């Protein structure tokens, strides 16, 4: 089975177990970094890993809920599955529907496929799918921005949205529903790899740490500043 078909299998598996995942919304605890992890996150991780361990047994697994990777050695030419089981856990445990699952598959250092899946919104996009594009003046903002950051936003000519889910934000930028989305504070590889790869597939400008992104794997060794934009540069 190819990587694109595996993405579709992941969508079907999560949909099949969605009621069980949602039932775990209020079963959560706080992590050392002050963020939350729910039993729903762990169930999604288990479901995805069950699929990829069977179909891609030689790939190494990288997931937010396996972090930190302090003693890990990473090979830029290696084969990896990079997973964010529930991106937007704060939204998830609060009963909001804007949360998503992100998966990127790399084989021998090359990108094979990426998936963004927003289960409660019944929307997904993975490598090789066609996409409907929109025109917009809405700029997506990261929920990590401070009050002073927000006070410095430009006036006039655009609208702003803070959703609190990187998968939602990046998919919106890929579709053109956001004319631009960026995170200037820095985020982990699992937060952004699916959106970055879907962006370059569909002709949306993608940038990591101030440089154009070209599909390379990002490892959980640092946080990355990213930008997706339909604007001309």
Secondary structure, DSSP 8 states (H G I E B T S, - for coil): --HHHHHHHHHHHHHHTHHHHHTTTT-EEE-TTS-EEEHHHHHHHHHHHHHHHHH-TTSEEEEGGG---TT----TTS-EEEEEEEE-HHHHHTT-S--EEEEEEEETTEEEEEEEEEGGGTEEEETT---------EEEE-TT--HHHHHTS--SS-EEEE-S-HHHHHHHHHHTSSSEEEEEEEE-HHHHHHHHHHHHHTT-EEEETTEE--S----TTS-EEEEEE-S--
